[in-house]
C-alpha cells in the first residue's frame, strides 16, 4: 500500500495552529449564542408585556359603553367617588 510518512515539525505546528484557530472560533460562537439567548429572553418579556397591554386595550374598547367598567376606571385611575360612596382619609 502507501508508505507511512512521519509528520514533521512543520506538520505538527500547522496542526496545532489549526486546532487553536478552531478553538478560538468555537469560543466566539459560544459567546454569540449566549448573547442571542439573552436577547431572546428580553424580547420574549417585551412580547408578553405588549400582549398584556393589547389585551387590556381590547378589553377597554369592548367595554367602553359599560357603565360599571367606566365607574371602575374612574375609581381606580382617577381617584373619583360617586356621591353615595363613603370616603375615608387615613393619615399617619
N, C-alpha and C positions, 0 to 999 in steps of 0.2 A: 504494500500500500504506500502511503505517504510517509516519508521520513519525518520523525518528530524533531521540531526545532525548538530550541530553548528560547524563551523570551529574554531579550537582552535588557540592559539597564534602561535604554530608551523606551522600550515597550512597557516596562513596569511603571516608569514615570508617567507615560502617557495614560496608562490605565488609572493611576492614582488621580491624575488631573481630571480625567473624565468623571470618575466617581465623585470627586469633590464638587465638580460643577453640577452634577445631578443632585447631590445632597443640598447644595445651595438653592437650586431651583425648587426642590421639594419643600424646603423651609419657606420660601417665598410664596408658594402656592398655598401652603397651610395657613399662613398669615392672611392671605386674601380670602380664604374660606372663612376664617374667624371673623373678619371684618364684614363679610357678606351676611353671615349668620346674625351678627349684631344688627345690621341694617334691616334684615327680615323681621327680627323681633320688634324693632322700633316701628316699622311700617305696619306690622300686624296690630300693634297697640293703637296706632293712628286710625287704622281702618275700623277697629272696634269702637273707638270714640266717635268717629264720624257716623258709623251705623247707628249708634245710640242717639246721636244728635238728630239724625234723619228720622228716626222713629218718633222722637219727641215732637219734631216739627210736623210730621204726618198726623200724629195724634192731635196736635193743636189745630191743624187745618180741618180735620174731620169733626172736631167738637167746637168749632168757632161759634156756632149758634146755640150751644147748650148752655143755659143759664147757670147750672151748677158748676160747670167747668170754668166759666168766666168768673164766678164768685170765688172759686178756689185760687185762681190766678191772682185776683185782687187781694186775697188774704195773704197768700204766700209771697208773692213777688213785690206787691205794692204796699204791704202792711196796712191794708184798709180793713174796716169792720163795718158790718151792716148795723142799722140803727138798733136792732133788738139784741145785739151781742154785748156781753159784758167784757170790758177790757180791764185787765189788771196790770198795773205797773209795779214791777219788782225792782226795788233799789237795794243795793248792798251797803 
